[in-house]
């Protein structure tokens, strides 16, 4: 078994980033609530513990606290921001509100050489976000760094092997953060850093074989990264026992059905693929519907019905394969309060209760970047592994207003041109591939006057949307060269009958969302 790091989440917005940085250092970790019980903590058997930041103040009576088991296990511990303040309080120190709060970039000055900061300069730029700070440090610990307004910006309790930093090493605004985390995990904890995707694939295949045995597995295949990589792992484990269902809802992008068939033929040849043509059924359910939430719910309900009917035709199906990722798991257990529903989830909902299938979720331990690495390691084609995010409701939420076949055809062709011209920009070197997270066309409910061939037109408007992002939680509009946008606009107007105007979306998330609906 891999050595494991337990990350206790006290509500920080960057807890997932901590986990991603630890995984990038080839160390396996999991996120659990900061208030996890002693039994849960001991059962996890961590080789080290990291306490995340959080919005609370340790000076508040109701502030969340870690169970005593955290301190009693005797394993190395790193407290980050609020986590450091919990550590100091536990050791008998005192934390108080500070008149000099720190938010944003600050210069960190090292007070003395310490293994936690090995390889760092005497002054480093870090990211601070705190209103409280350590006022009294107990004799068992020592300050090992400070900032201009924070005398104790890092602490070390060397005998207990407990350490704390007031700043956030997990964010990219702290350039030395990766080195600090590596110093803690590898040098101070002595972890072997053996978490790699090659071993993950072998272990997953063995687990799937043991879990499924001789039973049959049914799985919805969308052509996206998550479902494709999950299907590849399941197929490698059980081959012909896997039965994939692709529901053609008619809301797909140009060429997607053909891509799914080609992928299946090349990567999952021993397994079965059933393509269910349900376009008319979905369009009937969406007829006259303009409200985006109603669209999503009708698409989700119709998908479940169609998938259920197809699955009933597979004898002996006892398992349902799903591409659940670790962030989906975290959302159900992390220390977070309720949040407003901005829009229903992009993907379809749960299956009917009568489909009593056990779940096979080979990716539930992985982040998105790790899933892509698994896909590359397994030899899946680049267009699958690097596929940009595409919402479950498909083009239905890229048509603002009611949907019909004609409007679907129009936005599908415009989207094809957007994708072709962005790819052309990548290939020509006009823009780096890493510059964009997502790019697509949206059909607006707006007509405008134009002129074509000396004749007046009154036709549709297409909006081009590109964004820069790392995780989709926040995003800036893409900085696409004007020549690329110009070719895109010219081609859409010339090649897509019914469009005479193209506009470019320069809004960020927040306040906008990436998808228009």
C-alpha positions as MATLAB code, in Angstrom:
seq = 'XXXXXXXXXXXXXXXXXXXXXXXXXXXXXXXXXXXXXXXXXXXXXXXXXXXXXXXXXXXXXXXXXXXXXXXXXXXXXXXXXXXXXXXXXXXXXXXXXXXXXXXXXXXXXXXXXXXXXXXXXXXXXXXXXXXXXXXXXXXXXXXXXXXXXXXXXXXXXXXXXXXXXXXXXXXXXXXXXXXXXXXXXXXXXXXXXXXXXXXXXXXXXXXXXXXXXXXXXXXXXXXXXXXXXXXXXXXXXXXXXXXXXXXXXXXXXXXXXXXXXXXXXXXXXXXXXXXXXXXXXXXXXXXXXXXXXXXXXXXXXXXXXXXXXXXXXXXXXXXXXXXXXXXXXXXXXXXXXXXXXXXXXXXXXXXXXXXXXXXXXXXXXXXXXXXXXXXXXXXXXXXXXXXXXXXXXXXXXXXXXXXXXXXXXXXXXXXXXXXXXXXXXXXXXXXXXXXXXXXXXXXXXXXXXXXXXXXXXXXXXXXXXXXXXXXXXXXXXXXXXXXXXXXXXXXXXXXXXXXXXXXXXXXXXXXXXXXXX';
ca = [
       0.000    0.000    0.000;
       1.165    3.545   -0.774;
       2.199    5.820    2.080;
      -0.699    8.211    2.532;
      -1.032   11.838    3.546;
      -4.228   12.959    5.267;
      -5.325   16.505    4.418;
      -7.847   17.838    6.903;
     -10.057   20.475    5.279;
     -11.184   23.420    7.423;
     -13.046   25.140    4.588;
     -10.235   26.704    2.580;
     -10.952   27.614   -1.038;
      -7.566   26.090   -1.945;
      -7.715   22.719   -0.175;
      -7.987   20.885   -3.488;
      -4.884   22.740   -4.643;
      -2.979   21.363   -1.644;
      -3.966   17.847   -2.670;
      -3.025   18.444   -6.289;
       0.403   19.773   -5.321;
       1.013   16.757   -3.064;
      -0.012   14.376   -5.867;
       2.305   16.235   -8.276;
       5.124   15.270   -5.914;
       4.132   11.603   -6.409;
       2.711   11.249   -2.910;
      -0.788    9.830   -2.444;
      -3.146   11.949   -0.354;
      -6.823   12.277    0.479;
      -8.958   15.147    1.744;
     -11.161   14.528    4.774;
     -13.236   16.984    6.862;
     -11.243   18.935    9.413;
     -13.566   17.611   12.095;
     -12.972   13.947   11.197;
     -13.341   11.587   14.143;
     -10.498    9.851   15.909;
     -11.649    6.489   14.533;
     -11.633    7.800   10.956;
      -8.195    9.354   11.380;
      -6.677    6.188   12.831;
      -8.358    4.000   10.207;
      -6.765    6.091    7.461;
      -3.345    5.404    9.024;
      -1.641    8.519    7.648;
       2.102    8.755    7.249;
       1.748   12.536    7.585;
      -1.005   15.110    8.132;
      -1.625   18.517    6.562;
      -4.077   20.973    8.131;
      -5.601   23.319    5.539;
      -6.462   26.973    5.876;
     -10.025   28.134    6.432;
     -12.280   31.171    6.842;
     -12.708   30.816   10.611;
     -10.732   32.445   13.387;
      -9.254   30.300   16.151;
     -10.304   33.072   18.544;
     -13.964   32.163   17.947;
     -15.549   29.691   20.339;
     -17.354   27.933   17.473;
     -14.260   27.663   15.267;
     -13.660   24.107   14.004;
     -10.983   22.120   15.796;
      -9.072   18.990   14.907;
      -9.647   15.855   16.982;
      -7.009   15.076   19.621;
      -6.043   12.016   17.587;
      -4.348   14.346   15.097;
      -1.806   15.413   17.680;
      -1.498   12.015   19.367;
      -0.592    9.939   16.308;
       3.031   11.022   16.413;
       3.313   11.544   12.628;
       4.768   14.665   10.969;
       2.293   17.497   10.543;
       2.168   20.690    8.490;
      -0.325   23.438    9.322;
      -1.166   25.976    6.614;
      -2.590   29.397    7.592;
      -5.556   28.522    9.871;
      -3.928   25.105   10.258;
      -0.769   26.720   11.634;
      -2.843   28.712   14.110;
      -4.547   25.521   15.311;
      -1.096   23.998   15.781;
       0.179   26.943   17.822;
      -2.928   26.951   20.005;
      -2.594   23.232   20.647;
       1.024   23.684   21.707;
      -0.003   26.316   24.253;
       0.627   29.467   22.258;
      -1.790   32.303   21.579;
      -3.308   33.640   18.366;
      -4.985   37.056   18.250;
      -6.532   39.359   15.626;
      -3.859   41.540   14.095;
      -4.162   45.266   13.298;
      -1.938   44.580   10.280;
      -3.807   42.039    8.166;
      -2.033   40.485    5.183;
      -3.749   39.646    1.920;
      -1.837   39.027   -1.297;
       1.837   38.913   -2.146;
       4.310   39.511    0.652;
       8.054   39.085    1.134;
       9.015   36.223    3.471;
      12.283   36.573    5.385;
      13.915   33.399    6.734;
      15.121   33.743   10.332;
      17.375   30.690   10.402;
      18.322   27.690    8.330;
      15.703   24.960    8.635;
      15.043   21.768    6.601;
      11.520   23.009    5.781;
      13.088   25.850    3.803;
      16.078   23.986    2.352;
      17.058   25.369   -1.046;
      15.226   28.687   -0.554;
      16.723   32.163   -0.610;
      16.802   34.306    2.522;
      13.903   36.279    1.027;
      11.044   34.731   -0.946;
       7.752   36.025   -2.352;
       4.712   34.253   -0.859;
       0.906   34.611   -0.819;
      -0.697   35.627    2.467;
      -4.395   35.633    3.399;
      -4.985   36.137    7.123;
      -6.347   38.560    9.720;
      -5.057   36.718   12.822;
      -1.462   36.015   13.716;
       0.602   34.338   16.404;
       1.140   36.635   19.381;
       2.719   34.197   21.838;
       4.833   31.227   20.746;
       5.452   28.515   23.378;
       8.971   27.508   24.362;
       8.582   24.175   22.566;
       8.564   25.938   19.209;
      10.524   28.559   17.328;
       9.782   31.100   14.623;
      11.684   30.297   11.442;
      10.392   33.086    9.172;
       8.708   36.478    9.322;
       7.215   39.124    7.062;
       7.148   42.893    7.458;
       3.995   42.840    9.588;
       3.902   39.197   10.761;
       6.701   38.313   13.240;
       5.832   34.602   13.117;
       5.168   33.650    9.494;
       6.435   30.080    9.973;
       7.011   27.896   13.025;
       8.761   24.653   13.838;
       8.112   22.284   16.738;
      11.008   20.029   15.815;
      10.685   17.511   18.651;
       7.063   16.765   17.691;
       7.877   17.071   13.952;
       5.087   19.624   13.629;
       5.529   22.661   11.365;
       3.393   25.597   10.298;
       3.367   28.316    7.657;
       1.120   31.388    7.772;
       1.168   31.702    3.968;
      -0.210   29.417    1.235;
       2.484   27.245   -0.410;
      -0.103   25.519   -2.620;
      -0.955   28.538   -4.812;
       1.102   29.545   -7.841;
       1.568   33.019   -6.300;
       4.043   31.327   -3.925;
       6.810   30.280   -6.362;
       8.791   28.448   -3.660;
       5.705   26.554   -2.438;
       6.421   23.350   -4.328;
       9.919   23.171   -2.825;
       8.530   23.726    0.692;
       5.977   20.927    0.277;
       8.666   18.642   -1.135;
      10.951   19.428    1.806;
       8.167   18.521    4.203;
       6.965   15.348    2.477;
      10.248   13.850    1.292;
      12.930   15.193    3.620;
      11.110   15.735    6.920;
       8.532   12.928    6.579;
      10.749   10.512    4.639;
       7.945    9.504    2.264;
       8.913    7.375   -0.718;
       6.973    9.350   -3.402;
       5.716    6.196   -5.118;
       2.345    7.441   -6.427;
       2.585    7.079  -10.220;
       0.041    6.455  -12.930;
       1.709    3.285  -14.185;
       1.220    1.597  -10.832;
      -2.265    3.117  -10.531;
      -3.311    1.446  -13.797;
      -2.062   -1.973  -12.698;
      -3.718   -1.645   -9.284;
      -7.003   -0.452  -10.822;
      -7.170   -3.345  -13.257;
      -6.637   -5.812  -10.416;
      -9.308   -4.132   -8.270;
     -11.850   -4.138  -11.112;
     -11.257   -7.839  -11.812;
     -11.710   -8.687   -8.155;
     -14.818   -6.500   -7.787;
     -16.639   -7.596  -10.957;
     -15.710  -11.253  -11.209;
     -17.787  -12.901  -13.964;
     -20.579  -10.288  -13.960;
     -21.410   -7.826  -16.729;
     -20.789   -4.056  -16.558;
     -22.898   -1.458  -18.358;
     -21.546    2.044  -18.918;
     -22.591    5.266  -20.618;
     -19.881    6.422  -23.036;
     -19.871   10.081  -24.056;
     -16.519   10.373  -25.806;
     -15.264   12.711  -23.077;
     -12.021   12.285  -21.175;
     -13.512   10.849  -17.977;
     -15.819    8.237  -19.486;
     -13.249    7.235  -22.120;
     -10.425    6.677  -19.607;
     -12.742    4.887  -17.176;
     -13.985    2.628  -19.981;
     -10.399    1.924  -21.062;
      -9.485    0.755  -17.557;
     -12.601   -1.408  -17.229;
     -12.097   -2.847  -20.715;
      -8.492   -3.739  -19.929;
      -9.689   -5.557  -16.819;
     -12.721   -7.471  -18.115;
     -12.850   -7.034  -21.922;
     -16.077   -8.551  -23.312;
     -17.902   -8.163  -19.979;
     -18.084   -4.390  -20.586;
     -21.106   -3.074  -22.520;
     -20.978    0.626  -23.398;
     -24.024    2.637  -24.426;
     -23.726    5.853  -26.404;
     -26.970    7.806  -26.360;
     -27.223    9.936  -29.497;
     -29.363   12.791  -28.234;
     -28.750   14.904  -31.335;
     -27.116   17.620  -29.231;
     -23.554   16.619  -30.056;
     -20.838   18.538  -31.903;
     -19.873   17.805  -35.485;
     -18.084   14.459  -35.887;
     -18.528   13.235  -32.312;
     -20.475   10.052  -33.065;
     -17.858    9.040  -35.622;
     -15.076    9.747  -33.109;
     -16.731    7.551  -30.470;
     -17.113    4.675  -32.947;
     -13.471    5.000  -34.039;
     -12.231    5.158  -30.440;
     -14.215    2.080  -29.526;
     -12.954    0.131  -32.501;
      -9.324    0.971  -31.702;
      -9.248    0.963  -27.891;
     -12.071   -1.290  -26.708;
     -12.364   -3.828  -29.497;
     -13.247   -6.729  -27.151;
     -16.112   -4.821  -25.511;
     -19.552   -4.024  -26.883;
     -20.760   -0.605  -28.041;
     -24.470    0.119  -28.489;
     -25.385    3.413  -30.160;
     -28.961    4.404  -29.350;
     -30.446    6.929  -31.776;
     -32.802    9.032  -29.659;
     -32.516   12.443  -31.327;
     -36.232   12.775  -32.110;
     -37.122   11.794  -28.541;
     -34.903   14.487  -27.054;
     -36.078   17.163  -29.472;
     -39.691   16.307  -28.648;
     -38.923   16.728  -24.944;
     -37.283   20.085  -25.636;
     -39.861   21.473  -28.033;
     -40.669   25.089  -27.183;
     -38.458   25.087  -24.056;
     -36.395   28.253  -23.556;
     -35.590   28.164  -19.822;
     -32.061   26.702  -19.325;
     -32.920   24.881  -16.088;
     -35.941   23.223  -17.710;
     -33.735   22.229  -20.646;
     -31.216   20.563  -18.342;
     -33.827   18.683  -16.365;
     -35.660   17.403  -19.431;
     -32.415   16.291  -21.034;
     -31.378   14.538  -17.821;
     -34.715   12.755  -17.398;
     -34.840   11.700  -21.040;
     -31.265   10.407  -20.907;
     -32.079    8.289  -17.873;
     -35.126    6.790  -19.583;
     -33.232    5.981  -22.793;
     -30.203    4.591  -20.940;
     -32.431    2.488  -18.686;
     -34.226    0.942  -21.660;
     -30.949    0.137  -23.396;
     -29.384   -1.329  -20.234;
     -32.346   -3.666  -19.698;
     -31.385   -5.376  -22.937;
     -28.033   -6.461  -21.500;
     -28.462   -9.790  -19.655;
     -26.547  -10.247  -16.432;
     -25.671   -6.578  -15.958;
     -24.807   -6.185  -12.262;
     -22.464   -3.179  -12.324;
     -22.575    0.382  -13.638;
     -19.300    1.927  -14.764;
     -18.888    5.645  -14.079;
     -16.164    8.248  -14.620;
     -16.503    9.790  -11.138;
     -13.457   11.923  -10.271;
     -11.959   12.787   -6.898;
     -13.316   16.378   -6.859;
     -16.831   14.868   -7.098;
     -16.062   12.743   -4.035;
     -14.563   15.681   -2.139;
     -17.662   17.814   -2.638;
     -19.696   15.282   -0.665;
     -17.375   15.168    2.356;
     -15.434   18.442    2.606;
     -15.913   20.917    5.430;
     -18.085   23.400    3.552;
     -21.440   25.038    4.111;
     -24.322   25.209    1.649;
     -23.789   27.203   -1.523;
     -26.185   28.749   -3.984;
     -27.197   26.702   -7.012;
     -26.056   28.707  -10.035;
     -27.198   26.052  -12.487;
     -27.919   22.341  -12.385;
     -24.888   20.123  -12.889;
     -23.682   19.897  -16.491;
     -23.935   16.116  -16.431;
     -27.032   13.973  -16.131;
     -28.420   12.894  -12.782;
     -28.718    9.531  -11.080;
     -30.298    6.417  -12.484;
     -33.691    5.010  -11.475;
     -33.896    3.188   -8.155;
     -34.994   -0.043   -9.840;
     -31.586   -0.171  -11.605;
     -29.903   -1.652   -8.569;
     -26.403   -1.784  -10.018;
     -23.232   -1.628   -7.967;
     -20.830    1.107   -9.061;
     -17.443    0.609  -10.690;
     -15.619    3.944  -10.404;
     -11.943    3.431  -11.281;
     -11.150    7.169  -11.387;
     -12.651    8.244   -8.052;
      -9.154    8.735   -6.574;
      -7.927   11.000   -9.377;
      -7.918   14.667  -10.315;
      -8.564   15.687  -13.936;
      -4.893   16.135  -14.811;
      -4.167   12.658  -13.433;
      -6.998   11.199  -15.540;
      -5.409   12.699  -18.654;
      -2.058   11.194  -17.643;
      -3.674    7.767  -17.235;
      -5.210    8.131  -20.712;
      -1.866    9.044  -22.243;
      -0.131    6.168  -20.439;
      -2.772    3.749  -21.761;
      -2.245    4.975  -25.314;
      -5.567    6.741  -25.901;
      -5.359    9.198  -28.828;
      -4.498   12.851  -28.093;
      -7.856   14.167  -29.361;
      -9.529   12.117  -26.613;
      -7.071   12.779  -23.783;
      -6.823   16.522  -24.465;
     -10.505   16.974  -25.310;
     -11.849   20.250  -24.005;
     -14.739   20.124  -21.519;
     -18.152   19.639  -23.110;
     -21.343   19.849  -21.030;
     -23.687   16.894  -20.647;
     -26.659   18.794  -22.155;
     -24.510   19.410  -25.226;
     -25.392   22.112  -27.734;
     -28.785   22.582  -26.071;
     -27.220   25.085  -23.658;
     -25.268   26.779  -26.448;
     -28.491   27.763  -28.167;
     -30.091   30.591  -26.216;
     -33.824   30.053  -26.429;
     -35.868   27.209  -27.977;
     -34.178   24.368  -29.875;
     -34.971   22.737  -33.199;
     -33.032   20.793  -35.839;
     -32.332   23.883  -37.950;
     -30.827   25.862  -35.063;
     -28.838   22.810  -33.938;
     -27.389   22.445  -37.437;
     -26.469   26.128  -37.506;
     -24.631   26.199  -34.168;
     -22.994   22.815  -34.893;
     -21.457   24.128  -38.121;
     -20.371   27.395  -36.508;
     -18.797   25.454  -33.633;
     -16.940   23.218  -36.105;
     -15.382   26.288  -37.719;
     -14.401   27.773  -34.339;
     -12.652   24.533  -33.389;
     -10.921   24.221  -36.772;
      -9.576   27.778  -36.669;
      -8.363   27.494  -33.084;
      -6.581   24.256  -33.999;
      -5.088   26.026  -36.999;
      -3.882   28.814  -34.702;
      -2.251   26.219  -32.433;
      -0.571   24.417  -35.321;
       0.750   27.629  -36.910;
       2.227   28.856  -33.643;
      -0.016   31.923  -33.595;
      -1.096   30.921  -30.085;
       0.210   28.331  -27.583;
      -1.956   25.265  -26.905;
      -1.779   26.009  -23.187;
      -3.399   29.418  -23.670;
      -7.003   28.174  -23.822;
      -9.160   25.944  -21.618;
     -12.279   25.975  -23.784;
     -13.545   27.393  -27.087;
     -16.932   27.147  -28.783;
     -19.792   28.930  -30.575;
     -23.089   30.102  -29.082;
     -26.235   30.907  -31.066;
     -27.874   34.042  -29.703;
     -31.584   34.886  -29.848;
     -30.713   38.007  -31.840;
     -31.213   38.850  -35.501;
     -29.669   41.848  -37.176;
     -29.681   43.606  -40.538;
     -26.839   42.900  -42.918;
     -26.002   43.070  -46.591;
     -24.837   40.207  -48.790;
     -24.442   40.488  -52.542;
     -26.008   43.971  -52.479;
     -29.138   42.480  -50.894;
     -30.523   43.156  -47.441;
     -30.373   40.279  -44.928;
     -31.967   39.846  -41.525;
     -30.242   36.826  -39.986;
     -28.802   35.131  -36.906;
     -25.933   36.149  -34.618;
     -23.193   33.757  -33.466;
     -21.062   34.494  -30.411;
     -17.554   33.031  -30.152;
     -16.505   32.152  -26.596;
     -12.946   31.245  -25.555;
     -11.603   31.175  -21.995;
      -8.344   30.771  -20.125;
      -8.563   28.690  -16.959;
      -6.838   25.947  -14.974;
      -9.831   24.233  -13.385;
     -12.982   25.929  -14.697;
     -13.778   27.458  -11.291;
     -12.618   30.883  -12.462;
     -11.805   31.985  -15.996;
     -10.650   34.937  -18.105;
     -11.621   35.463  -21.720;
      -9.118   34.086  -24.197;
      -6.625   36.404  -25.874;
      -7.027   35.069  -29.403;
      -5.041   36.831  -32.177;
      -7.154   39.114  -34.353;
      -6.174   37.236  -37.507;
      -7.576   34.000  -36.026;
     -10.806   35.714  -35.019;
     -11.009   37.341  -38.437;
     -10.738   34.020  -40.305;
     -13.280   32.512  -37.922;
     -15.813   35.274  -38.531;
     -15.345   35.245  -42.303;
     -15.787   31.485  -42.535;
     -18.868   31.384  -40.287;
     -20.635   34.103  -42.278;
     -19.639   32.577  -45.628;
     -20.188   28.908  -44.829;
     -23.080   28.848  -42.360;
     -26.268   29.823  -44.125;
     -28.464   32.034  -41.974;
     -25.705   33.919  -40.067;
     -24.662   37.460  -40.928;
     -22.962   38.614  -37.712;
     -20.270   37.197  -35.373;
     -19.411   38.703  -31.967;
     -16.733   37.833  -29.376;
     -17.435   37.335  -25.655;
     -14.914   39.182  -23.442;
     -16.509   38.464  -20.043;
     -14.753   36.609  -17.219;
     -15.975   34.103  -14.622;
     -17.130   35.515  -12.270;
     -19.332   37.454  -12.859;
     -20.269   35.489  -15.987;
     -20.152   31.701  -16.296;
     -18.196   29.874  -18.988;
     -21.301   28.388  -20.619;
     -24.051   30.851  -21.487;
     -26.737   28.628  -19.943;
];
